Amino acid sequence: MRRIWEEVLGISPIATDDDLFDLGGHSLTITQIIARMRKRLGVEVPLDVFFDEPTIAGVVDAVRNG
């Protein structure tokens, strides 16, 4: 997942506790991340998860806990 965020945001490295919005992310960025996660990882993450948990660690936790 970290690689996907780095590719979409064009920033490397990104720490698991870096805030997506502090890195310049926005709703379009999130939709790009969601599409890549669906394609590469086979997981579907709702858009609102990224607003509630705007870090890699938070999104991973949300995916694991459904």
N, CA, C and O atoms as a printed pandas DataFrame, in Angstrom:
     atom_number atom_name residue_name chain_id  residue_number  x_coord  y_coord  z_coord
0              1         N          MET        A               1    0.819   -1.180    0.000
1              2        CA          MET        A               1    0.000    0.000    0.000
2              3         C          MET        A               1    0.873    1.259    0.000
3              4         O          MET        A               1    0.535    2.256   -0.638
4              5         N          ARG        A               2    1.980    1.206    0.708
5              6        CA          ARG        A               2    2.883    2.365    0.739
6              7         C          ARG        A               2    3.338    2.730   -0.677
7              8         O          ARG        A               2    3.376    3.906   -1.037
8              9         N          ARG        A               3    3.677    1.733   -1.464
9             10        CA          ARG        A               3    4.134    1.984   -2.837
10            11         C          ARG        A               3    3.051    2.693   -3.654
11            12         O          ARG        A               3    3.346    3.599   -4.434
12            13         N          ILE        A               4    1.810    2.278   -3.470
13            14        CA          ILE        A               4    0.702    2.907   -4.191
14            15         C          ILE        A               4    0.595    4.384   -3.818
15            16         O          ILE        A               4    0.465    5.239   -4.694
16            17         N          TRP        A               5    0.650    4.679   -2.537
17            18        CA          TRP        A               5    0.578    6.079   -2.094
18            19         C          TRP        A               5    1.741    6.868   -2.681
19            20         O          TRP        A               5    1.552    7.987   -3.159
20            21         N          GLU        A               6    2.936    6.300   -2.649
21            22        CA          GLU        A               6    4.115    6.994   -3.174
22            23         C          GLU        A               6    3.981    7.267   -4.667
23            24         O          GLU        A               6    4.342    8.345   -5.138
24            25         N          GLU        A               7    3.464    6.295   -5.408
25            26        CA          GLU        A               7    3.277    6.471   -6.852
26            27         C          GLU        A               7    2.257    7.570   -7.147
27            28         O          GLU        A               7    2.507    8.456   -7.964
28            29         N          VAL        A               8    1.124    7.505   -6.484
29            30        CA          VAL        A               8    0.049    8.463   -6.753
30            31         C          VAL        A               8    0.437    9.879   -6.328
31            32         O          VAL        A               8    0.164   10.844   -7.042
32            33         N          LEU        A               9    1.073    9.996   -5.168
33            34        CA          LEU        A               9    1.439   11.317   -4.655
34            35         C          LEU        A               9    2.752   11.838   -5.230
35            36         O          LEU        A               9    3.028   13.036   -5.160
36            37         N          GLY        A              10    3.569   10.940   -5.802
37            38        CA          GLY        A              10    4.859   11.348   -6.340
38            39         C          GLY        A              10    5.848   11.732   -5.259
39            40         O          GLY        A              10    6.712   12.583   -5.469
40            41         N          ILE        A              11    5.717   11.098   -4.095
41            42        CA          ILE        A              11    6.578   11.382   -2.946
42            43         C          ILE        A              11    7.141   10.065   -2.422
43            44         O          ILE        A              11    6.426    9.068   -2.328
44            45         N          SER        A              12    8.426   10.072   -2.084
45            46        CA          SER        A              12    9.033    8.874   -1.506
46            47         C          SER        A              12   10.197    9.293   -0.628
47            48         O          SER        A              12   10.990   10.143   -1.033
48            49         N          PRO        A              13   10.318    8.731    0.541
49            50        CA          PRO        A              13    9.419    7.735    1.132
50            51         C          PRO        A              13    8.271    8.404    1.881
51            52         O          PRO        A              13    8.354    9.570    2.268
52            53         N          ILE        A              14    7.206    7.644    2.075
53            54        CA          ILE        A              14    6.079    8.064    2.897
54            55         C          ILE        A              14    6.038    7.137    4.103
55            56         O          ILE        A              14    6.069    5.916    3.956
56            57         N          ALA        A              15    5.971    7.717    5.286
57            58        CA          ALA        A              15    5.867    6.926    6.516
58            59         C          ALA        A              15    4.419    6.491    6.721
59            60         O          ALA        A              15    3.491    7.129    6.222
60            61         N          THR        A              16    4.238    5.406    7.455
61            62        CA          THR        A              16    2.890    4.882    7.666
62            63         C          THR        A              16    2.013    5.814    8.494
63            64         O          THR        A              16    0.791    5.669    8.505
64            65         N          ASP        A              17    2.629    6.769    9.187
65            66        CA          ASP        A              17    1.834    7.707    9.985
66            67         C          ASP        A              17    1.763    9.107    9.369
67            68         O          ASP        A              17    1.274   10.036   10.012
68            69         N          ASP        A              18    2.242    9.269    8.139
69            70        CA          ASP        A              18    2.123   10.553    7.438
70            71         C          ASP        A              18    0.664   10.777    7.027
71            72         O          ASP        A              18    0.002    9.864    6.534
72            73         N          ASP        A              19    0.183   11.981    7.232
73            74        CA          ASP        A              19   -1.196   12.330    6.902
74            75         C          ASP        A              19   -1.318   12.604    5.398
75            76         O          ASP        A              19   -0.576   13.413    4.842
76            77         N          LEU        A              20   -2.251   11.927    4.763
77            78        CA          LEU        A              20   -2.472   12.052    3.323
78            79         C          LEU        A              20   -2.689   13.508    2.905
79            80         O          LEU        A              20   -2.172   13.942    1.875
80            81         N          PHE        A              21   -3.440   14.250    3.687
81            82        CA          PHE        A              21   -3.765   15.627    3.325
82            83         C          PHE        A              21   -2.574   16.557    3.528
83            84         O          PHE        A              21   -2.414   17.533    2.794
84            85         N          ASP        A              22   -1.745   16.261    4.512
85            86        CA          ASP        A              22   -0.515   17.036    4.702
86            87         C          ASP        A              22    0.469   16.804    3.559
87            88         O          ASP        A              22    1.328   17.644    3.291
88            89         N          LEU        A              23    0.341   15.655    2.884
89            90        CA          LEU        A              23    1.205   15.318    1.754
90            91         C          LEU        A              23    0.670   15.873    0.434
91            92         O          LEU        A              23    1.266   15.654   -0.621
92            93         N          GLY        A              24   -0.450   16.588    0.492
93            94        CA          GLY        A              24   -1.030   17.178   -0.711
94            95         C          GLY        A              24   -2.156   16.367   -1.315
95            96         O          GLY        A              24   -2.636   16.686   -2.403
96            97         N          GLY        A              25   -2.585   15.325   -0.625
97            98        CA          GLY        A              25   -3.673   14.488   -1.122
98            99         C          GLY        A              25   -5.013   15.205   -1.063
99           100         O          GLY        A              25   -5.202   16.137   -0.280
100          101         N          HIS        A              26   -5.946   14.754   -1.908
101          102        CA          HIS        A              26   -7.300   15.307   -1.965
102          103         C          HIS        A              26   -8.223   14.221   -2.504
103          104         O          HIS        A              26   -7.784   13.089   -2.704
104          105         N          SER        A              27   -9.475   14.538   -2.739
105          106        CA          SER        A              27  -10.446   13.511   -3.119
106          107         C          SER        A              27  -10.075   12.792   -4.418
107          108         O          SER        A              27  -10.290   11.585   -4.527
108          109         N          LEU        A              28   -9.532   13.496   -5.391
109          110        CA          LEU        A              28   -9.122   12.841   -6.637
110          111         C          LEU        A              28   -7.957   11.884   -6.387
111          112         O          LEU        A              28   -7.916   10.787   -6.945
112          113         N          THR        A              29   -7.022   12.299   -5.554
113          114        CA          THR        A              29   -5.900   11.436   -5.182
114          115         C          THR        A              29   -6.421   10.162   -4.534
115          116         O          THR        A              29   -5.951    9.063   -4.831
116          117         N          ILE        A              30   -7.396   10.319   -3.648
117          118        CA          ILE        A              30   -7.961    9.165   -2.949
118          119         C          ILE        A              30   -8.602    8.203   -3.937
119          120         O          ILE        A              30   -8.427    6.991   -3.811
120          121         N          THR        A              31   -9.340    8.714   -4.914
121          122        CA          THR        A              31   -9.965    7.812   -5.885
122          123         C          THR        A              31   -8.912    7.059   -6.696
123          124         O          THR        A              31   -9.129    5.906   -7.068
124          125         N          GLN        A              32   -7.783    7.693   -6.973
125          126        CA          GLN        A              32   -6.693    7.006   -7.675
126          127         C          GLN        A              32   -6.088    5.911   -6.796
127          128         O          GLN        A              32   -5.792    4.817   -7.277
128          129         N          ILE        A              33   -5.907    6.205   -5.521
129          130        CA          ILE        A              33   -5.375    5.205   -4.590
130          131         C          ILE        A              33   -6.346    4.039   -4.472
131          132         O          ILE        A              33   -5.927    2.881   -4.502
132          133         N          ILE        A              34   -7.640    4.329   -4.336
133          134        CA          ILE        A              34   -8.657    3.282   -4.222
134          135         C          ILE        A              34   -8.637    2.380   -5.450
135          136         O          ILE        A              34   -8.694    1.157   -5.320
136          137         N          ALA        A              35   -8.556    2.969   -6.639
137          138        CA          ALA        A              35   -8.545    2.177   -7.878
138          139         C          ALA        A              35   -7.329    1.259   -7.936
139          140         O          ALA        A              35   -7.447    0.101   -8.337
140          141         N          ARG        A              36   -6.172    1.759   -7.543
141          142        CA          ARG        A              36   -4.960    0.929   -7.560
142          143         C          ARG        A              36   -5.013   -0.157   -6.492
143          144         O          ARG        A              36   -4.545   -1.273   -6.715
144          145         N          MET        A              37   -5.582    0.168   -5.334
145          146        CA          MET        A              37   -5.721   -0.848   -4.284
146          147         C          MET        A              37   -6.646   -1.964   -4.754
147          148         O          MET        A              37   -6.370   -3.141   -4.524
148          149         N          ARG        A              38   -7.737   -1.598   -5.408
149          150        CA          ARG        A              38   -8.683   -2.583   -5.924
150          151         C          ARG        A              38   -7.990   -3.486   -6.945
151          152         O          ARG        A              38   -8.130   -4.708   -6.893
152          153         N          LYS        A              39   -7.250   -2.886   -7.867
153          154        CA          LYS        A              39   -6.609   -3.643   -8.940
154          155         C          LYS        A              39   -5.460   -4.509   -8.435
155          156         O          LYS        A              39   -5.357   -5.679   -8.803
156          157         N          ARG        A              40   -4.602   -3.945   -7.598
157          158        CA          ARG        A              40   -3.395   -4.660   -7.171
158          159         C          ARG        A              40   -3.583   -5.536   -5.941
159          160         O          ARG        A              40   -2.985   -6.607   -5.832
160          161         N          LEU        A              41   -4.412   -5.077   -5.024
161          162        CA          LEU        A              41   -4.544   -5.777   -3.748
162          163         C          LEU        A              41   -5.871   -6.515   -3.608
163          164         O          LEU        A              41   -6.045   -7.327   -2.699
164          165         N          GLY        A              42   -6.802   -6.230   -4.510
165          166        CA          GLY        A              42   -8.091   -6.906   -4.457
166          167         C          GLY        A              42   -8.955   -6.489   -3.282
167          168         O          GLY        A              42   -9.793   -7.261   -2.816
168          169         N          VAL        A              43   -8.754   -5.264   -2.799
169          170        CA          VAL        A              43   -9.565   -4.770   -1.684
170          171         C          VAL        A              43  -10.334   -3.527   -2.114
171          172         O          VAL        A              43   -9.858   -2.727   -2.919
172          173         N          GLU        A              44  -11.516   -3.389   -1.568
173          174        CA          GLU        A              44  -12.362   -2.232   -1.838
174          175         C          GLU        A              44  -12.439   -1.399   -0.567
175          176         O          GLU        A              44  -12.914   -1.869    0.467
176          177         N          VAL        A              45  -11.973   -0.173   -0.651
177          178        CA          VAL        A              45  -11.966    0.714    0.511
178          179         C          VAL        A              45  -12.854    1.915    0.200
179          180         O          VAL        A              45  -12.627    2.612   -0.789
180          181         N          PRO        A              46  -13.864    2.162    1.034
181          182        CA          PRO        A              46  -14.729    3.323    0.809
182          183         C          PRO        A              46  -13.962    4.641    0.957
183          184         O          PRO        A              46  -13.017    4.739    1.739
184          185         N          LEU        A              47  -14.375    5.625    0.211
185          186        CA          LEU        A              47  -13.737    6.940    0.221
186          187         C          LEU        A              47  -13.665    7.535    1.624
187          188         O          LEU        A              47  -12.658    8.141    1.990
188          189         N          ASP        A              48  -14.720    7.368    2.404
189          190        CA          ASP        A              48  -14.763    7.994    3.725
190          191         C          ASP        A              48  -13.710    7.460    4.686
191          192         O          ASP        A              48  -13.355    8.143    5.647
192          193         N          VAL        A              49  -13.201    6.245    4.446
193          194        CA          VAL        A              49  -12.143    5.694    5.298
194          195         C          VAL        A              49  -10.924    6.615    5.275
195          196         O          VAL        A              49  -10.282    6.822    6.305
196          197         N          PHE        A              50  -10.607    7.160    4.120
197          198        CA          PHE        A              50   -9.434    8.023    3.983
198          199         C          PHE        A              50   -9.613    9.354    4.714
199          200         O          PHE        A              50   -8.635    9.956    5.159
200          201         N          PHE        A              51  -10.851    9.810    4.837
201          202        CA          PHE        A              51  -11.103   11.037    5.590
202          203         C          PHE        A              51  -11.076   10.763    7.091
203          204         O          PHE        A              51  -10.645   11.608    7.876
204          205         N          ASP        A              52  -11.540    9.570    7.488
205          206        CA          ASP        A              52  -11.527    9.188    8.908
206          207         C          ASP        A              52  -10.138    8.766    9.367
207          208         O          ASP        A              52   -9.740    9.047   10.497
208          209         N          GLU        A              53   -9.403    8.093    8.491
209          210        CA          GLU        A              53   -8.076    7.535    8.808
210          211         C          GLU        A              53   -7.099    7.918    7.697
211          212         O          GLU        A              53   -6.791    7.075    6.854
212          213         N          PRO        A              54   -6.603    9.149    7.661
213          214        CA          PRO        A              54   -5.816    9.620    6.520
214          215         C          PRO        A              54   -4.334    9.227    6.526
215          216         O          PRO        A              54   -3.492    9.953    5.996
216          217         N          THR        A              55   -4.024    8.085    7.123
217          218        CA          THR        A              55   -2.649    7.582    7.110
218          219         C          THR        A              55   -2.648    6.167    6.560
219          220         O          THR        A              55   -3.683    5.500    6.550
220          221         N          ILE        A              56   -1.497    5.707    6.104
221          222        CA          ILE        A              56   -1.391    4.327    5.627
222          223         C          ILE        A              56   -1.766    3.369    6.747
223          224         O          ILE        A              56   -2.521    2.421    6.531
224          225         N          ALA        A              57   -1.240    3.614    7.943
225          226        CA          ALA        A              57   -1.544    2.741    9.082
226          227         C          ALA        A              57   -3.042    2.705    9.366
227          228         O          ALA        A              57   -3.594    1.641    9.647
228          229         N          GLY        A              58   -3.695    3.846    9.297
229          230        CA          GLY        A              58   -5.130    3.909    9.544
230          231         C          GLY        A              58   -5.939    3.171    8.501
231          232         O          GLY        A              58   -6.900    2.479    8.836
232          233         N          VAL        A              59   -5.563    3.308    7.232
233          234        CA          VAL        A              59   -6.275    2.618    6.160
234          235         C          VAL        A              59   -6.051    1.110    6.267
235          236         O          VAL        A              59   -6.990    0.332    6.099
236          237         N          VAL        A              60   -4.820    0.697    6.544
237          238        CA          VAL        A              60   -4.529   -0.734    6.716
238          239         C          VAL        A              60   -5.374   -1.297    7.849
239          240         O          VAL        A              60   -5.959   -2.372    7.714
240          241         N          ASP        A              61   -5.441   -0.583    8.958
241          242        CA          ASP        A              61   -6.234   -1.031   10.098
242          243         C          ASP        A              61   -7.709   -1.148    9.720
243          244         O          ASP        A              61   -8.368   -2.117   10.096
244          245         N          ALA        A              62   -8.226   -0.181    8.988
245          246        CA          ALA        A              62   -9.624   -0.218    8.558
246          247         C          ALA        A              62   -9.888   -1.401    7.632
247          248         O          ALA        A              62  -10.935   -2.041    7.729
248          249         N          VAL        A              63   -8.947   -1.697    6.734
249          250        CA          VAL        A              63   -9.097   -2.833    5.822
250          251         C          VAL        A              63   -9.082   -4.143    6.605
251          252         O          VAL        A              63   -9.903   -5.027    6.357
252          253         N          ARG        A              64   -8.163   -4.266    7.535
253          254        CA          ARG        A              64   -8.047   -5.501    8.329
254          255         C          ARG        A              64   -9.264   -5.734    9.214
255          256         O          ARG        A              64   -9.684   -6.874    9.413
256          257         N          ASN        A              65   -9.824   -4.662    9.741
257          258        CA          ASN        A              65  -10.947   -4.785   10.670
258          259         C          ASN        A              65  -12.308   -4.648   10.001
259          260         O          ASN        A              65  -13.345   -4.652   10.665
260          261         N          GLY        A              66  -12.287   -4.525    8.668
261          262        CA          GLY        A              66  -13.524   -4.479    7.908
262          263         C          GLY        A              66  -14.297   -3.251    8.165
263          264         O          GLY        A              66  -15.371   -3.067    7.593
